[in-house]
């Protein structure tokens, strides 16, 4: 049975009042109000074995998309395993400026410090994708953040990093994630600036990592605190994590994944160097690097990365040109590029497979960023926006939203031929929501035409409006 802990939160002394907060052990306490004058709130997770007499490490899990509870849940099991408190703001948002989000985060952090018995030297931020970028920027503006767990994103801004204000950066990324290359580059910059850092890899794309990987990241932060003398050394925990890491490295080698095995050994040397004599591990890594298998795989990966770089440059150049000139004739070229990526996805070369997923993710992110930019301009360029929606039906054919957007925009300017073409493409791809289809904005005249209803009847069996026959 879950137990409740009653704490008193003195948020602002000038109000001379306390807010009574019931914190649930092993559960999430939601919507804790910052103060009565500001409509901001946060949520907290505390482990089931929480003890109010001890100081606890905390991870501030950031969210920018209104999914703060989901983000907290992704960290919950790992935090329970490793003994970390979690907290997340319900008020940060990608629709706000960086300065406003920083101020919200600062108020949120201060409220958590006042509410909970926290270890001030063990305060961290974390997030996924854009929220991870924000999490990596925060230590440059808010003092006391000792580390960042960044899932699927590189450091938000390299320009503001300073060795005088370093923090421990733990990146977690899938090798099919379009941010993978950037995170490899981030690692080199952080090494040059002498920032302690780790990069944990998994087979996958732009997705949340597993609980085991997040737990591994928390382990790394705990071991770092032990090395600094901030918490007592736990010899048993160190031995267990070292043994587990060594087992993982051996398995990668047995599975004929020399690059991943070498990466794992390098991470172990970084993590366990302060505790264990590393000469034998360095010798094993050196022998692995000299092996024919490692060299062949390294060359293969490097060649693929060069091709990937050129493809990205092409995407950026042609997207900019095509949007500026409304180059509908080049949609065929984009369709060809997607066909090529489909072929690479079936390649026997694992690095080409990974590249195909990264490039598709990169292109989709690039188009979406361009859509946001065009949609945010004071003078909306509707034709450019429609072109981008058309391009998204090519790069992400199973996302029905963009077909509907093209149908709506084309109908608005009475280009019914284009609307009908994308209606059929939409239905061919398996769209079934007839009610939504008959409610698409700007299609009042289009959806009563025989052509529209004939297509609906062809693919969905029945149409809303009858088809007149001669």
Secondary structure, DSSP 8 states (H G I E B T S, - for coil): ---EEEEEE---GGG---EEEEEEBTSEEEEEEEETTEEEEEEEEB-TT--TTS-EEEEEE--SSS-HHHHHHHHHHHHHHHTEEEEEESS--TTS-HHHHHHHHHHHHHHHHHHS-EEEEEEEEEEETHHHHHHHHHTTTSTT--EEEEES---S-STT--GGG--EEEEEEETTSTTHHHHHHHHHHHHHTT--EEEEEESSSSS---HHHHHHHHHHHHHHHHHTTSS---HHHHHHHHHHHHHHHHHHHHTT-HHHHHHHHHHHHHHHTTTS--HHHHHHHHHHHHSHHHHHHHHHHHHHHHHHHHHHHHHHHHHHHHHHHT-GGGHHHHHHHHHHHHHHHT-S-HHHHHHHHHHHHHHHHHHHHHHHHHHTSSS--HHHHHHHHHHHHHHTTT-HHHHHHHHHHHHHTT-HHHHHHHHHHHHHTT---HHHHTT-TT-TTGGGSHHHHHHHHHHHS--SS-----
